[in-house]
Amino acid sequence: MAEPSKQSTRVSLASNRRAYHEYEVLEKLETGIELAGTEVKAARAGGVQVADGYVRIEKGEAWLYQVRISPYGHGGWTNHEPDRRRRLLLHRSELLKLQAAVSRSGMTLVPLELYVVRNRIKVKLGVCRGKKLWDKRQAIAEREAHREADRAMKAAARSSS
């Protein structure tokens, strides 16, 4: 009997829900990340926080800052520093495109999600623009309107049955 083919299952390790509230995401991009051995084990164990993270492009390389990967419990002296900067793995063309996008006024690179695909840890980056207070209020109002409409449709469906 043949082995089942490996599917590209995607397991989320951490997501940055706050980024969707604070920023307007204009473009998304999947990148690789350079990690130490104990960082991979700690990330798979769920010790990742990406809420305060951001990306800087320095000297032709993209670096991920303020993403905390907790120390691995069984790491001992080989453990990594939890708050160190981590290099992102991008093609030159992608890097130049991101650099051009960030050079525009008010744009920033934010990690949206850290996940595993085919035994590789990936980061989903977002090219984002900061939201103003009225943008946030408008998004909340739209969300509430959708909820009310869904409730009304559900109630109508129940009464007709």
BAFI-3210 file (N, C-alpha, C; in Angstrom, 3 decimals, decimal comma, padded with zeros to 6 digits):
// residues 161
n [1|2|3|4|5|6|7|8|9|10|11|12|13|14|15|16|17|18|19|20|21|22|23|24|25|26|27|28|29|30|31|32|33|34|35|36|37|38|39|40|41|42|43|44|45|46|47|48|49|50|51|52|53|54|55|56|57|58|59|60|61|62|63|64|65|66|67|68|69|70|71|72|73|74|75|76|77|78|79|80|81|82|83|84|85|86|87|88|89|90|91|92|93|94|95|96|97|98|99|100|101|102|103|104|105|106|107|108|109|110|111|112|113|114|115|116|117|118|119|120|121|122|123|124|125|126|127|128|129|130|131|132|133|134|135|136|137|138|139|140|141|142|143|144|145|146|147|148|149|150|151|152|153|154|155|156|157|158|159|160|161]
n.u [000,845|000,582|002,194|000,435|000,278|002,217|000,514|000,031|-000,384|-001,313|-000,304|-001,098|000,971|001,135|-000,794|-001,357|-003,690|-004,202|-002,942|-004,664|-006,578|-005,211|-003,943|-004,312|-004,252|-002,525|-001,154|-000,078|002,515|004,371|007,081|010,234|011,905|014,828|015,848|017,099|017,886|016,585|014,681|012,879|011,741|010,584|008,787|007,053|005,955|004,320|005,142|005,128|004,973|003,667|002,547|003,681|005,507|007,662|009,089|012,230|014,213|017,493|020,633|020,277|018,965|016,169|014,880|013,358|011,857|011,183|009,601|008,654|009,995|009,604|011,974|013,056|011,858|013,430|015,942|018,346|021,726|021,925|019,879|018,120|018,204|015,327|014,208|015,619|016,702|015,548|016,452|014,794|013,923|014,143|013,665|015,739|014,289|011,773|012,522|013,391|010,973|009,444|010,966|010,603|007,855|007,721|009,116|007,381|005,274|004,029|003,832|004,365|005,978|004,538|004,423|001,984|001,233|002,565|003,465|003,410|004,363|004,610|006,722|008,281|008,897|007,080|006,532|003,898|003,859|002,667|002,117|001,472|-000,712|-001,151|-004,150|-006,519|-008,365|-011,065|-011,259|-011,078|-013,402|-015,293|-014,836|-015,595|-018,308|-019,224|-018,762|-020,522|-022,942|-022,989|-023,183|-025,707|-027,349|-026,887|-027,947|-030,635|-031,340|-030,973|-032,902|-035,206|-035,113|-035,462|-038,066|-039,592|-039,369]
n.v [-001,177|002,207|005,122|007,832|010,984|013,849|016,469|019,988|020,965|023,471|024,838|027,019|028,957|031,355|034,336|037,706|039,430|041,956|043,584|043,780|045,404|047,751|048,509|049,067|046,553|046,299|044,660|041,263|038,912|035,925|034,743|033,154|032,276|032,661|030,524|029,353|026,044|025,400|027,348|026,594|024,309|025,447|027,230|025,488|024,361|026,326|028,755|031,551|035,039|037,514|040,002|042,592|042,858|043,970|044,805|045,599|046,889|046,520|047,247|045,703|043,430|041,832|042,220|040,851|042,196|042,329|040,032|037,553|034,509|032,093|030,608|027,243|024,534|022,226|022,960|023,842|024,885|025,441|027,054|029,754|033,371|035,018|037,444|038,218|039,680|038,486|037,083|037,475|035,445|036,236|036,690|038,665|040,370|040,479|041,695|044,230|045,189|045,330|047,190|049,463|049,816|050,398|052,733|054,701|057,233|056,716|053,924|050,554|047,458|044,582|041,661|039,270|036,645|033,580|030,469|026,901|025,210|022,365|021,359|023,627|026,750|029,630|033,145|035,388|038,394|041,746|044,563|047,559|050,299|052,721|052,975|055,570|056,968|057,297|055,482|053,063|053,148|053,101|050,544|048,945|049,632|048,602|045,875|045,372|045,892|043,798|041,637|042,128|041,852|039,143|037,957|038,696|037,367|034,739|034,537|034,914|032,638|030,659|031,191|030,674|027,975]
n.w [000,000|-000,819|000,561|002,096|000,438|001,373|002,758|002,496|005,233|007,503|010,448|012,897|014,969|016,358|016,321|015,259|016,256|017,087|015,261|013,084|014,130|014,807|012,442|008,896|006,686|003,784|002,015|001,869|002,717|002,566|004,440|005,196|008,272|010,212|012,618|015,807|017,073|019,558|019,537|017,586|018,717|021,023|019,847|018,515|020,750|021,565|022,683|021,759|021,083|019,144|019,124|019,589|017,613|014,909|011,674|010,321|007,686|007,130|005,878|003,533|004,454|006,040|009,253|012,118|014,891|018,435|018,784|020,824|021,709|023,914|026,228|025,678|027,553|028,112|027,332|028,590|028,812|026,135|025,358|023,728|023,407|024,439|023,359|021,103|017,948|014,774|011,663|008,567|005,820|002,614|-000,930|-003,081|-004,808|-003,541|-001,174|-002,071|-003,057|-000,710|000,686|-000,899|-000,505|002,231|002,368|001,636|003,049|006,301|006,255|007,353|008,314|009,575|011,577|010,994|011,469|012,752|011,629|010,835|007,945|006,088|007,781|008,085|009,566|009,141|008,503|008,267|006,775|006,910|004,906|006,154|007,040|009,486|011,415|011,950|014,741|014,006|011,916|013,249|014,783|012,763|011,662|013,825|013,982|011,514|011,920|014,054|012,750|010,883|012,659|013,836|011,556|010,940|013,245|012,992|010,621|011,440|013,462|011,941|010,348|012,246|013,162|010,904|010,588]
ca.u [000,000|001,397|002,076|-000,342|001,147|002,277|-000,303|000,584|-001,183|-000,815|-000,599|-000,789|001,658|000,745|-001,333|-001,349|-005,029|-004,169|-002,487|-005,814|-007,298|-004,367|-003,448|-005,008|-003,317|-002,644|-000,565|000,451|003,628|004,891|008,539|010,847|012,561|016,019|015,701|017,997|017,225|015,655|013,586|011,905|011,011|009,772|007,694|006,086|005,293|003,343|005,673|005,430|004,142|004,002|001,702|004,436|006,577|007,759|010,180|013,078|015,128|018,790|021,778|019,872|018,367|014,978|015,023|012,136|012,132|010,200|008,790|009,196|009,885|010,018|013,011|012,596|011,926|014,486|017,077|019,572|022,653|021,812|018,702|018,288|017,734|013,926|013,807|016,633|016,189|015,651|016,528|013,762|014,485|013,413|014,393|016,164|013,202|010,773|013,098|013,350|009,567|009,047|011,686|009,914|006,551|007,903|009,675|006,261|004,912|003,020|003,769|005,221|005,887|004,100|004,147|000,574|001,053|003,692|002,835|004,222|003,916|005,547|007,852|009,030|008,207|006,924|005,945|003,101|004,078|001,701|002,482|000,339|-000,819|-001,816|-005,522|-006,902|-009,411|-012,355|-011,229|-011,361|-014,819|-016,045|-014,709|-016,415|-019,709|-019,516|-018,804|-021,779|-024,042|-022,996|-023,698|-027,157|-027,981|-026,831|-028,920|-031,987|-031,569|-031,083|-034,201|-036,229|-035,049|-036,033|-039,512|-040,250|-039,298]
ca.v [000,000|003,419|006,100|009,012|012,118|014,896|017,612|021,226|021,384|024,714|024,892|028,356|028,986|032,610|035,312|039,076|039,951|043,386|044,277|044,062|046,503|048,948|048,844|048,645|045,667|046,546|043,558|040,192|038,196|034,828|034,694|032,217|032,913|031,949|030,229|028,395|024,759|025,423|028,250|025,813|023,458|026,315|027,769|024,406|024,136|027,396|029,870|032,659|036,240|038,379|041,196|043,844|042,722|044,792|044,422|046,666|046,484|047,122|046,762|044,692|042,268|042,116|041,726|040,820|042,658|042,249|038,818|036,773|033,051|031,718|029,575|025,861|023,981|021,219|023,446|023,960|025,945|025,708|027,883|030,996|034,592|035,092|038,664|038,618|039,941|037,295|037,426|036,929|034,900|036,790|036,875|040,056|041,139|040,702|042,654|045,549|045,582|045,727|048,412|050,542|050,009|050,990|054,079|055,640|057,808|056,058|052,482|049,751|046,000|043,993|040,223|038,974|035,271|032,654|029,172|025,814|024,612|021,318|021,334|024,883|027,828|030,779|034,359|036,157|039,817|042,650|045,950|048,171|051,727|052,910|053,471|056,678|056,582|057,185|054,240|051,969|053,227|052,683|049,092|048,375|049,822|047,639|044,550|045,296|045,818|042,422|040,763|042,348|041,252|037,685|037,588|038,855|036,280|033,499|034,563|034,723|031,246|029,857|031,404|030,099|026,502]
ca.w [000,000|-000,943|001,641|001,699|000,102|002,395|002,440|003,026|006,371|008,081|011,874|013,403|016,254|017,001|015,379|015,741|016,022|017,368|014,061|012,243|014,762|014,810|011,114|007,689|005,989|002,348|001,258|002,721|002,114|003,383|004,473|006,114|009,411|010,650|014,041|016,442|017,307|020,684|019,190|016,828|019,673|021,876|019,029|018,318|022,035|021,749|023,454|020,851|021,175|018,015|019,170|019,567|016,637|013,704|010,785|009,785|006,630|007,434|005,106|002,573|005,108|006,831|010,617|012,908|016,245|019,512|018,783|021,932|021,704|025,260|026,258|025,657|028,900|028,260|026,555|029,366|028,420|024,696|025,092|022,996|024,054|024,010|022,658|020,127|016,604|013,925|010,245|007,706|004,588|001,478|-002,174|-003,275|-005,420|-002,499|-000,235|-002,700|-003,126|000,646|001,015|-001,602|000,131|003,553|002,229|001,546|004,342|007,125|006,027|008,208|008,153|010,833|011,488|011,228|011,953|012,717|011,421|010,295|006,691|005,658|008,729|008,039|010,261|008,255|009,056|007,321|006,987|006,330|004,648|006,842|007,294|010,775|011,382|012,820|015,675|013,325|011,149|014,186|015,129|011,585|011,560|014,898|013,592|010,454|012,538|014,805|011,781|010,371|013,719|013,946|010,379|011,114|014,293|012,439|009,656|012,213|014,131|010,902|009,924|013,335|013,245|009,741|010,641]
c.u [000,891|001,154|001,213|000,606|001,096|001,446|000,334|-000,314|-000,511|-001,267|-000,159|-000,145|001,291|000,197|-001,419|-002,698|-005,072|-003,758|-003,661|-006,657|-006,519|-003,996|-004,422|-003,999|-003,544|-002,156|-000,009|001,530|004,108|006,415|008,995|011,506|013,724|015,939|016,789|017,203|016,221|014,493|012,494|011,075|010,105|008,584|006,623|005,329|004,320|003,853|006,043|004,441|004,572|003,292|002,479|005,490|006,503|008,995|010,910|013,950|016,422|019,869|021,410|019,319|017,161|015,127|013,705|012,491|010,927|009,181|009,427|008,920|010,465|011,100|012,399|012,829|013,072|015,772|018,390|020,439|022,570|020,626|019,069|017,853|016,313|013,586|014,801|015,977|016,452|015,605|015,402|014,384|013,611|014,294|014,712|015,029|012,100|011,250|013,043|011,915|009,069|009,708|011,030|008,570|006,691|008,433|008,577|005,843|003,827|002,920|004,742|005,017|005,595|003,926|002,693|000,370|002,357|003,074|003,822|003,564|004,992|006,846|008,762|008,220|008,249|006,306|005,145|003,263|002,964|002,320|001,278|000,450|-001,606|-003,216|-005,668|-008,044|-010,753|-012,412|-011,601|-012,844|-015,696|-016,005|-015,564|-017,898|-020,108|-019,648|-020,114|-022,978|-024,142|-023,547|-025,207|-027,891|-027,992|-027,832|-030,342|-032,310|-031,750|-032,441|-035,338|-036,271|-035,664|-037,563|-040,247|-040,244|-040,377]
c.v [001,241|004,353|007,271|010,184|013,161|016,083|018,855|021,731|022,564|024,788|026,255|028,256|030,233|033,543|036,671|039,709|041,462|044,192|044,644|045,200|047,812|049,425|048,414|047,834|045,811|045,373|042,541|039,429|037,120|034,810|033,573|032,985|032,038|031,774|029,278|027,130|024,781|026,369|027,504|024,964|024,289|026,878|026,707|024,082|025,262|028,594|031,070|033,801|037,198|039,724|042,498|043,865|043,715|044,368|045,676|046,083|047,260|046,450|045,598|043,410|042,710|041,453|041,871|041,160|042,439|041,126|037,902|035,289|032,594|030,647|028,176|025,237|023,014|021,651|023,503|025,111|026,286|026,604|029,199|032,184|034,855|036,293|039,110|038,931|038,717|037,711|036,742|036,538|035,320|036,781|038,358|040,904|041,448|041,771|044,074|046,080|046,057|047,040|049,623|050,847|050,736|052,419|055,132|056,062|056,988|054,560|051,759|048,272|045,394|042,489|039,955|037,599|034,508|031,260|028,177|025,297|023,628|021,345|022,548|025,948|029,060|031,942|035,027|037,623|040,607|044,017|046,747|049,685|051,873|053,472|054,662|056,199|056,409|055,940|053,061|051,958|052,760|051,161|048,402|048,486|048,834|046,227|044,355|045,177|044,413|041,452|040,889|041,710|039,729|037,216|037,653|037,732|034,947|033,420|034,338|033,276|030,338|029,971|030,773|028,564|025,902]
c.w [000,000|000,238|001,172|001,435|001,209|001,933|003,045|004,148|007,035|009,523|012,396|014,780|017,050|015,935|016,060|015,426|016,228|016,130|013,161|012,818|014,637|013,410|010,030|006,870|004,487|001,512|002,240|001,964|003,080|003,289|005,385|007,237|009,853|012,165|014,514|016,764|018,439|020,417|018,434|017,783|020,568|021,104|018,797|019,595|022,369|022,530|022,619|021,077|020,065|018,064|019,050|018,469|015,491|012,923|010,331|008,693|006,835|006,601|004,189|003,178|005,923|008,196|011,357|014,350|017,151|019,350|019,812|021,712|023,035|025,218|026,316|027,028|029,129|027,562|027,312|028,886|026,935|024,353|024,432|023,850|023,555|023,135|021,589|018,775|015,734|012,461|009,484|006,376|003,406|000,238|-002,323|-003,841|-004,397|-001,521|-000,800|-002,782|-001,755|001,049|000,345|-000,950|001,462|003,451|002,052|002,948|005,043|006,969|006,956|007,896|009,511|010,638|011,861|011,847|011,835|012,623|010,824|009,027|006,259|006,470|008,628|008,773|009,371|009,025|007,954|007,698|006,329|006,102|005,112|006,921|008,594|010,612|012,318|013,704|014,965|012,451|012,037|014,549|013,975|011,428|012,618|014,536|012,504|011,008|013,306|013,867|011,192|011,409|013,850|012,770|010,488|012,153|013,753|011,458|010,375|012,900|013,134|010,444|010,977|013,370|012,051|009,776|011,459]
res [m|a|e|p|s|k|q|s|t|r|v|s|l|a|s|n|r|r|a|y|h|e|y|e|v|l|e|k|l|e|t|g|i|e|l|a|g|t|e|v|k|a|a|r|a|g|g|v|q|v|a|d|g|y|v|r|i|e|k|g|e|a|w|l|y|q|v|r|i|s|p|y|g|h|g|g|w|t|n|h|e|p|d|r|r|r|r|l|l|l|h|r|s|e|l|l|k|l|q|a|a|v|s|r|s|g|m|t|l|v|p|l|e|l|y|v|v|r|n|r|i|k|v|k|l|g|v|c|r|g|k|k|l|w|d|k|r|q|a|i|a|e|r|e|a|h|r|e|a|d|r|a|m|k|a|a|a|r|s|s|s]
***
